[in-house]
């Protein structure tokens, strides 16, 4: 019995416009047809995650005829270049750089490009689609739409959720003075308006008009699982002919960010 051929995976490192190295891998269909253009997906990794975590779905997608560029977001994992930008302008720039590279170096159909991610990468995929009109479809798995809703639920500081983000990033990734300043102000409850502005700039809700405007009539998929921690999504903001909300985690539901029963994390000391 003949066995189906496996898609190929090749590690690639590309340069962002500011010189930061974006580490990742490109997964190709097993036997690409010469002259054919393929749909492509820029697939961003999760918080503190490397591109390798999404290898399995990328191989599945490649077996269906997609070219998938997996990549680790800047600053995530200490061996990488750059500093954590928390889905800010530099992260948006990186996703566009990945798309640029795909179009220039692989047989990609520029009219069939999507963005995907899980958790941290999911939030970025939605935000980036409001800034790069080449992103025609988004799959956002366990992402967020409003960072302030996660960190300031009911206008109340959620030190537990922020503590998860802070501690995990400081332990496993590269953080800079801007990241530390934001979180230290949060825990001290200083310059709250500045922190809210920071969160708004990292929320798809802020750019919802741009996100919707960039998909005139094309299929747009936003698949969301509500039980991600610490940021809960609000998929109702999105317009699109197809939108799914997964509830598979409901049976094993963890305590949600902002839940009064949730354990309180120790606040990190200023550094």
N, C-alpha and C positions, 0 to 999 in steps of 0.2 A: 504494500500500500504506500503510495507516495505521500510524503508529509508536506504540509503547507510551509512555504518559506517564511522565515521570521524577518520582520522589518529591521533595518539597520539603525544602530545608534552610534553616533560619533560625538565625542566631547569637543566643544568649541568654546573659545574665550574671545569675546569681542570688546572693543573699546567704546565707552560712552563718549559723548561730545566733550566732557570735561576730563577725559583721560582715565576714568575709573574702569577697571576690568570687570566685565559681566561674565560670570562663570556659568556654563550650562552645557547642554547637549542637544543635538538635532536628531530627531527620529524620522527616518524616511520610509516610504512604502518599500516592500521587498524588491519589486522589480519595476521601478519607474519607467514609464513609456517615453522614449525620446520625443521631444517636441511637445509633450503634454504639460499643461499647467495645472497645479494642484492647489486645493484650498489649504490654508495654513493657520496654525494656532500658536500664539505667544502664550506660554503657560508659566505663570509666576508661582514660585514656591511660597510656603506658609511661613509664619513667624518662627524665626530661628531654624528654619528648615533649608536644606539644600535641594538642588534641582532633582537629585536622585529619588526623592520621595514620590515623585509623580511619574516614574518610569513606567509602571504597569499601565495606567490609563493612556499614556502616550503611545505605547506599543499597540494597544487596542485601537486607538484612533488611526495610527499609521496603517494598520491592517485593513482599515476601511477607506484608505486612500487619502489621508491627511498627512501633511508635513507638520511636525510639531517641534517647536523650539522651547525646550525646558530651560528655565534659568533661575538662579538664586538671586534674590533681591540684594541690592548693595548693603554692605555692612553685616549681613546675616552670616554667622559663623566667622570666627576670628581670623581664619586664614584668608579671608576674602578682602578685596579692596573696598575703599570707601567707608562711609559711616551710615548707620541706620537713618533713614529719612522719613519713616512712618507714613508711607504713601503720599509723600509731598511732591513738589515740582521735580526733584531729581529722579524720583522713582518713575514718575510719568515720562520723563525724558528717556529713561532706560528702556521702558517698554517700546517707545517709538523707535529707539535705536535697534532693538531686536527685530522689529518689523522691517526697518530699513535694510538690515543685514540679510534677512530672509529673501526679500525681493531681489537684492543684488546678487545673492550667492546660491539660491536654490530655485528650481522651476515652480515658482509660486504665482498663482493668479492674484494680482493685486486687488481685484474686486471681490475676492472671497477670503477675507482675513478675519479671524476671530481672536478674542482674548479670553483666557480662562485662568482660574486660580482657586485655591482652597484657603479659607480663613483670611490671613493677611493678603495673600495674593489675589483672593476673590474681591476684596474691597478695592484693591488697586485696579483690577481689570475693569470694574464698573467706572471708577473715576477716570481712568485713562481713555475710555471710550468717549468721554465728553470733550477730550482735547485732541484726539487723533481720529479724523473722520474715516480713515482706512479701516478702522475696527468696525465691522459690520454686524457682528454677533458677539454676545458675551455669555459665558457660563460662569456664574458666581456661586461657588459652593461654600456655605457657611461663612458668608462675608458679612459686611455691615454697610449701612447706608448713612448712619448718623453717629459719629464717634462720641459726640457730647451726650447723646442719649445713653450710651454705655457708661461713660465716666461721671456723668452728673444726672442720674435718673431722678426725676421729680425735683430737680434743682438741689439735689443732695449729693455731696461728694462720695464717690464709690471707691474708697481706698483699697478695697479687696481686688477689684478689677484692675485698677492702675498698678497695684502691687505685683500682680501676675505679669503684666507687660514689662514693668521696670526690672524686676528681679531676673526674669528669664533672659532679657536682652543684655543686662549687665554681665550675667554669668556666661552667656554663650555667643554673643555677637560683639560687633564694634560700635560703640556709642560715642558720640562727641559731646562737646560742652553745651550745644543747643538742646540736645536730647535731655541731658542731665538737668539743665536749667528748667525746662518745662516741667519735668516730674518733681523736682524739689519745690518749685512754686506750688504745684498741685498739692503736695502733702502738707505744706505750710499754710495753704489757703491764702496765698499772696497773688496779687495781680490776676484775679480770677477772669476778668474780661479778656486779658491777653491769652489765657489758656483756652477760653471758649473760642476765640478767633482762630487759634491754632487748630482746634478740633474741627471747626467748620471748614477750614481749608483742606482737611483730610476726610471729608464726608461726601459721598456721592449725592446726598440730598442737596448740597449746595449747588451742584452742577446738573441738576436733573433736567433743566431745559436744554442744555447743551447735549446731554446724553441722548435724550429723546430726539432732538433735532438731527443728530448724526445718523439716524436709522430710518430714513423715509420709506416705509413700506417693506423693508427687508425683514426676514425672520430674525427675531431677537429673543434669545432664550436667557432667562435669569432663573437658575435653579438654586433655591435657598433652603437651608436647613436651619430651623429656628433655635436649636439648642446649642449652637456654638458658644464658646466662652472666650473672652468676656463681652464681646460685642454682638448684640442682637440685631438682625436685619429688619428692614421694613420694605418688602418687595412691592407693596401697593403703590409706591411712587413711580414705578416704571410702566411705560406703555410698551406693548409689544404683542404681536399675534400669538406668541407662545410664552407662557410663564408657568413655572412649576414650583411648588413648595413641598419639600420632602418632610415627612414627619416620622421617619424611621427611628429616630433617636428618642421619640416620646416615651416609649416603653421603658427606656433606661435613663430617663431624664435626670441630669445632674441638677444641682442647685444653680439657679441663674444669677448672673451678675445683677446686683441690686436686691436680691432676695434677702429678706430680713433674717432668714435662717442661716444664711451663708456664713462660714467661718471668716473671721476678720484677719487679714494678713498684717504682719508687722510692717510698719512704715519704714522704708529704708532711711538710713541716716544720710545727711548731706555729705558730699565728697568734695 
